[in-house]
Every structure is written in structure tokens, then in C-alpha cells.
């Protein structure tokens, strides 16, 4: 007789509770022998499931006897390690002069054994319950059997409950931040799309788990911003967890696209190992902090890379779920068949187009906007300058407009028959203001877009593009990513691009990019007129350059910030859009000015240079000698203005030029006094009173603020 599903659900819930209690007992064991007792009980729980698995797989008297025999033999064999632990304990306790010492946590071997036992128990329970319900996995091979067991509700839901209960029971031994991450892990496990069939659950699980993962990444980034140093255990845990989530989202895409859940199942098993490795040694999180993460380029690169992989695959999953026709239709998948060379070439092509298509998809850009936009909101809370606050707000609005609204909503509604903006060849201008619907013909597009960009850049500087209209600044200027500007000075490559002078590498990169821009633009124009027929993998040359530049290279260099520095599209000169805006800024009004050069001469902090996200470390010298600083590399982020401890720095553009010419008054700046070193008091300042000498301190008054601009 097949047990009722309600009874099996109750058994699974009871197993989750008992497992969590035994994990707590093992972690809090004051002596190794107590931990071994908890491990023995965990082993017993798994061994009890062997008999039902064997019997329900092929019900018969023989299978029942076989199952009970195997379970009994394994239970007896499990007594061996426990007996050995008891003997060691008796010998240690019986030694004169020895006393039990408080334990800092389980040893690595016991933690690994704990994770293995929990996973094996869950796998056996999943197989047993499925067999009892008449749905025993019939796939051939260990991988297929594990896939069938892990991607079932009996495994995923029960494991989620065990994770939640274990974290709650150990909450007093875990740091608050780690506890929050562990609880989020259990919630993401609960909403696994592979757990149930049908249409409702997979869709709901994809939406909820994606939202939870976005929230988790935001929390992790902000945690890094608030905590520059933390224990090695936490450092390893964060990288391992984010790496597993990258594999999980890749596995979820494979499950959606190909119907194979093996990769997703593997990520689930690895996540369990990471989880139990974390809670198995909670005291390790309280260890002495290690090296600041801003000085650990390899660690930061690994974290950024894994987060990006997870986001990229998550964007692909959401695109397949919400917009399958457009997304899958734009993905030229080639079959992995034929000769070895053909297979390799097709695999590379598939990888490139998956990367480029996913990175340009609406849902990926929405996710990136939510994550990085939240970090910008956090930065807004710390921004003092009203002008910078307004610019950050306009920047977020521009991202929403130019990355999401116009290409995905506006054009579809207003111009339903117009092609996708990213596929329209306009002589190298496939991004930015996006004015091609406003003009007639290719040269009209050039006139409108370049004229608008040129005028704005000349009047207000390249920050119009590089700090507002472009989609890149939203991702660069949030709290944590902005803090990575320290890599501009500490990394080998980033250090080569410091200062306002153009290095040889910068000049070569810019020249190569502009040659590629002109060449592909000419080919694109000849293709549109019928004079040529040159396409790259079926794509217009200028569109292909745009895809390579902004859907592949940009993200590769973004995750490489720890090696090449922050805002590398500006510092390295590989963005042709920024180079064009740079040329107009050179003839414009934009520059940085100080209100009083004397303040800069007396300043020893160099905070303005340290705060610059593009590494213009030579600006303090210009402020001291000229009172202003002009550089076509400066993209007007305004971090230097915020960093100045004396409010002596401001951005100068056409507005200030007009005010100067019209002699209009401006609101005075609220300058902070410059700290002055106390000098030795003159002799007349000392007056003897009794046996004590009173000295009047000689403190120079703060410098008078100059006229504000």
C-alpha cells in the first residue's frame, strides 16, 4: 500500500527538524565525541531510508529482506567511527593534568562529513519518497539519478527547511550579516523552479528567486562598502556563495533552454556544501580581519566576475521566461556537430552571441539598473553638493530612459514597424541620445546626434555623456563600485593611466578604436547604398562594433576593475563615444576651479586627487598654481568636489561663464576653516600668575572665503 502523501510530507518535515537539531548539537558540541554522536545519528537517519528505497523500487519479499539487511549492516558499520571517538575521548580524559578546552568549532574533516551526511540523507529520502509514490527515478547513470532526486520538491523543500531551521537555531553564534545571508540562501532554495511542474510554479519561482538574488547582491555590495576588512572565513564564504549562484543561474538557463537539470542540481549540492561549511564553524567569522578587500585585487575580481555571471544568466532566464520570441530569435545558436574545429568554432560563436545578446537584453539591463541604481541611491544619502545630487538623479533617469524605456517600450509603441535600435546602422552611432527616429536618412541622424552631443559637451563638458546620458555611469558611481577607484592607483595597469597626460597606451587604444569606428562606418554606409556587401556573422559592421564594444568589452573590463582601475572606458580611452565627447570638451567651457588658491597650497590631504574616479592625481598642483584644472579625461563626476574638506572646489561651465560676463552675484559657498598649525607664542603673550604661567594661544584666523562661483 502506498503511503498517503500527507504522511510522507509529515515525515519529510520531521526529518528537517531532526536534522537541524542534530546539526546544532554537532556545532555546539563541547567535545569531539559529542559531535561524533550527532554525526552517528545523522548517519542512522540516512541508513533507515535505504530499506524503503530498495523495497519500493521493486516491491517484493526479497527486496524487503535485502533492504533491511543493507540498512542493518551499514548501521553496525557506523558504530566503528563512534567507538573510535569514544576510545580517544577516554584516553584523553584519563590523562593526568589534562582538562577539556573550549572548542572554537568543528574541524574541517567533521564539517565535510556533516555536509556529506546531510546531502546523502536528503538524496535517499527524495528517492525513497518518490519510489513510495510510484515515481521512482528510472534514469540510467549516477548523474541522471542525482538530477531526478535533487530537482524534486522532496529534496528542495525539505533542504530549504533544514537550512532555515539550522540558521535560526545557530543565530546567537553567527554575525548578523552572515545570518541574513544564510536565511536568504534558504529562501532562494525554497523558490527553485525545477521543484514542481506546470506553468505557475516555475514562473513564480523564477520571479521570486531572481528578486531575492538581486536583493542579496545589493546587500553584499553595500556590506563591502561598509566593511573594508573582515575575517578570512567570511571572505571565502562570500566568493564561494556567489560562485555557486553563478553556476545555479547558468544551470537554470540550461534547464529552460535544453530541458537538462543536471547543472542546476550540481549547483544545489555545491550550495549545500557552502552552507554547512559556513554554519559548521561559526567562530571563524569572528576571527581577526584580514587584508582590506580594496587591496586584494584577485579576490575582488573573483567576486565581480561571479556576480556578473549570475546576473548575465539571470537576465537570460528572465528573457526566456518573459520575452522568448525576441530573445531566442536574436540568438543564432549553431549546432555542436561536425569536425573538432567546427565544434570549437561554433561553441565560441554561441558563447559570444549568448554573452552579447544577454548583456543587451532588456531584463538584464533592468536587473543591473535595480542593483547598481540602489547603490547610487545609497550614495545620494552621503552626497552634500546639491549639484551632484541633481546630476545623480538625472543620471538614474537617463539610464531608465535610454537603456529600458526608449529601446524596449517607446519604439515598440510609437514605431511598431521600426527595427530594434541596436540593429540600425548609423555610421558608428548606435547608442546615446538615440535620435535616429527624429531624422530622415543616415546623414540626418549624424547631424542631430553629433550636433546635440557636441553642443552639450562644449557647454557643460563630456559629463553630459560620460556621467549622465550613457548607461555606464550608473554602474560606476554607486557606493561600492565607486570605492573601487582605489584600484586606479594600486593596480599595475590602472597605475599606468594616472594623471591627465595621454600615455602611449592611451593614444594607441584611442587611435585603434577611432580607426575601427571610421572603417566600420564607411562599410556600413556602402552596404546601405548597395555599393558593398560586407557583413560580420550576418551583422552590419558598425552594429557589430557596437555589440563588441558595449555588450562584451565593456562588461569584461567592468569586472576587471581590480586590474585596470575604475571608469576604465574613460581612463583607457577605448570608448569611441567618450572620445568624441572629449574632443568637444577640449574647445568648451568645462573645467574645475577653486575659490582660493591659498587654501589648496596649505592643504596636505590631497583628498580631491584621491576622490577622482579616473585617477587625475595631478589636479592638486594645478589648483595651487593656476587655481583651475582642465583635462579632457575629466568626466565631471564631482567626487573631487565632494572630497574637498574645505568646500573650495567647484565645476565651472557655461553657466558660470555667463554669470561672470553679466557680473551676476552668486550664492556664497559655506567654506570650512583650514586647520592652522599652532606656532610658538611670542614672549609678550606669557604672563606669570603666581607660580603658573598662562600662555595665550596664537591661532591664525581661517582664510576669508573668496567670491563664490
Secondary structure as GFF3:
##gff-version 3
##sequence-region A 1 709
A	DSSP	alpha_helix	5	27	.	.	.	ID=ss1
A	DSSP	alpha_helix	32	57	.	.	.	ID=ss2
A	DSSP	alpha_helix	61	94	.	.	.	ID=ss3
A	DSSP	alpha_helix	108	132	.	.	.	ID=ss4
A	DSSP	alpha_helix	142	150	.	.	.	ID=ss5
A	DSSP	alpha_helix	153	169	.	.	.	ID=ss6
A	DSSP	three_ten_helix	171	173	.	.	.	ID=ss7
A	DSSP	alpha_helix	176	190	.	.	.	ID=ss8
A	DSSP	alpha_helix	200	226	.	.	.	ID=ss9
A	DSSP	alpha_helix	232	258	.	.	.	ID=ss10
A	DSSP	alpha_helix	262	280	.	.	.	ID=ss11
A	DSSP	three_ten_helix	282	286	.	.	.	ID=ss12
A	DSSP	three_ten_helix	293	295	.	.	.	ID=ss13
A	DSSP	alpha_helix	297	322	.	.	.	ID=ss14
A	DSSP	alpha_helix	324	329	.	.	.	ID=ss15
A	DSSP	alpha_helix	340	359	.	.	.	ID=ss16
A	DSSP	alpha_helix	362	380	.	.	.	ID=ss17
A	DSSP	alpha_helix	386	399	.	.	.	ID=ss18
A	DSSP	pi_helix	400	410	.	.	.	ID=ss19
A	DSSP	alpha_helix	411	414	.	.	.	ID=ss20
A	DSSP	three_ten_helix	421	423	.	.	.	ID=ss21
A	DSSP	three_ten_helix	436	438	.	.	.	ID=ss22
A	DSSP	alpha_helix	442	460	.	.	.	ID=ss23
A	DSSP	alpha_helix	463	464	.	.	.	ID=ss24
A	DSSP	pi_helix	465	469	.	.	.	ID=ss25
A	DSSP	alpha_helix	472	476	.	.	.	ID=ss26
A	DSSP	alpha_helix	479	483	.	.	.	ID=ss27
A	DSSP	three_ten_helix	484	486	.	.	.	ID=ss28
A	DSSP	alpha_helix	487	490	.	.	.	ID=ss29
A	DSSP	alpha_helix	492	496	.	.	.	ID=ss30
A	DSSP	alpha_helix	504	529	.	.	.	ID=ss31
A	DSSP	beta_strand	535	536	.	.	.	ID=ss32
A	DSSP	beta_strand	539	540	.	.	.	ID=ss33
A	DSSP	alpha_helix	541	548	.	.	.	ID=ss34
A	DSSP	pi_helix	549	553	.	.	.	ID=ss35
A	DSSP	alpha_helix	554	559	.	.	.	ID=ss36
A	DSSP	alpha_helix	561	564	.	.	.	ID=ss37
A	DSSP	alpha_helix	568	571	.	.	.	ID=ss38
A	DSSP	alpha_helix	576	586	.	.	.	ID=ss39
A	DSSP	beta_strand	591	594	.	.	.	ID=ss40
A	DSSP	alpha_helix	597	602	.	.	.	ID=ss41
A	DSSP	alpha_helix	607	611	.	.	.	ID=ss42
A	DSSP	alpha_helix	619	625	.	.	.	ID=ss43
A	DSSP	beta_strand	628	629	.	.	.	ID=ss44
A	DSSP	alpha_helix	639	643	.	.	.	ID=ss45
A	DSSP	beta_strand	649	652	.	.	.	ID=ss46
A	DSSP	alpha_helix	654	662	.	.	.	ID=ss47
A	DSSP	three_ten_helix	683	685	.	.	.	ID=ss48
A	DSSP	beta_strand	686	689	.	.	.	ID=ss49
A	DSSP	beta_strand	692	695	.	.	.	ID=ss50
###
